Amino acid sequence: MKFVKFLFAVVVIGLLFAGGFGYGRWYSTRPSVVKNQRKILYYVDSMHPWYKSDKPGVAPDCGMDLEPVYAQGAGPTEPGAPTRPANAVEVTPDQQHLIGMKYGTPEWTDGGETIHAPGRVMPDETLLTRVQARTDGWILTVDANFTGKPVTRGQPLLTLYSPELLAAQQEYLLALKARSLMQHSSMQESMANNESLAEAARRRLLLLNLTEAQIAGVEQAQQPLQNIAISAPVSGYVMARNAFPGQRVTAETELYTLADLSGVWVIADVPEADAARVRPGQSAHVTAPGSNVPLFARVTFLQPQVDPVSRTLKVRLELANKEMQLRPEMWVQADIELAGERHLTVPADAVLDAGTSKTVFVDRGNGYFEPRAVATGARNADRVQILSGLKAGERIVTSGAFLMNSESQMKAATR
């Protein structure tokens, strides 16, 4: 009996010892876990940090898993957790919302550049028409009596008295009469000669600026026109006028210069340093003063010489002007587009330019942002080319980076 009690006591003591040893072995590792665990304050949506939740779950707007925000703003330190740079700046969701922080990502965009150059509007020289009398005479009346007047094709410009033109009409009437008399003649050779004389007289009237309708009127009336109306050969605007009542003119006198302004030229002054990159056929846009609507144009010609005073190359752009947005001698802004390779770019506001260095803030999660030095290239509109320092798809700060930079410098000063 005593032996049984002794055996029972030994077993109980052994069980107590084993239990105590196991308890110690089990809970001896727990303090390190507890120690490494950080207190979770709340959960936020990484895409919209102002959204908070007391429990883990999914963001209602974008469907992403909510991320925990720890006390002291630090993330978990379990094995496999991402490391955070020592110079990272902490910005709480409330602070992000207060400063209006916005985000974006580096993107691959076409590397085309744009050359900005001032330009001057000129009439298209291929659409200019010069009106001449083609005979000596005197101007009797003037209908197009001021520079800039719009005219349409066939509209009378002036009336002219010309002895030479009067004589040419009389010769034509005589040739017609002779042809009519010889129609029933048996002398075929004489009839053919009269036909040739009539045709030659008619052609001379056309060369002297009479129209088909005027010649038909002479034939019908069998009387020459004393006063000849000279009409506009094209529609356009009077750009130059040299016709006045009572003025004597000669065959080579230039009475009017008419311009069709439905198409115009823009002569752009391209800096000498950019001249080698401009080629005929490149696209361009022209913006008139007081207008926000650019007009499409195309480069058609480059002058062979550079202006020795302004050190610019004259580049000719051609464009349609149906609505008369552009007028001769108007100064405009010409933007010539240059094709290029694709480049990694970010919004210009995302880059903090300190002169000797350029910085972009990268979101590292849990309210921490890393100030990262980048190398930039050319700027096109509102985006800047990134040569190094970023990768496509990284989440960066595009608005509010200036305040974060101030915070980063204060943090560095306290170290």
Sequence and secondary structure as in RCSB ss.txt:
>XXXX:A:sequence
MKFVKFLFAVVVIGLLFAGGFGYGRWYSTRPSVVKNQRKILYYVDSMHPWYKSDKPGVAPDCGMDLEPVYAQGAG
PTEPGAPTRPANAVEVTPDQQHLIGMKYGTPEWTDGGETIHAPGRVMPDETLLTRVQARTDGWILTVDANFTGKP
VTRGQPLLTLYSPELLAAQQEYLLALKARSLMQHSSMQESMANNESLAEAARRRLLLLNLTEAQIAGVEQAQQPL
QNIAISAPVSGYVMARNAFPGQRVTAETELYTLADLSGVWVIADVPEADAARVRPGQSAHVTAPGSNVPLFARVT
FLQPQVDPVSRTLKVRLELANKEMQLRPEMWVQADIELAGERHLTVPADAVLDAGTSKTVFVDRGNGYFEPRAVA
TGARNADRVQILSGLKAGERIVTSGAFLMNSESQMKAATR
>XXXX:A:secstr
 HHHHHHHHHHHHHHHHHHHHHHHHHHHSHHHHHHH   EEEEE SSSTT EESS  B TTT  B EEEEGGG  
  STT     TT EE  HHHHHHTT EEE  EEEE  EEEEEEEEEEE GGGEEEEE SS EEEEEESS STT E
E TT EEEEEE HHHHHHHHHHHHHHHHHHHGGG S HHHHHHHHHHHHHHHHHHHHTT  HHHHHHHHHHTS  
SSEEEE SS EEEEEE   TT EE TT EEEEEE TTEEEEEEEEEGGGGGG  TT EEEEE TT    EEEEEE
EEEEEE TTT EEEEEEEEE TT    TT EEEEEEEE   EEEEEEGGG EE SS EEEEEEEETTEEEEEE E
EEEEETTEEEEEES  TT  EEEESHHHHHHHHHHHHHT 
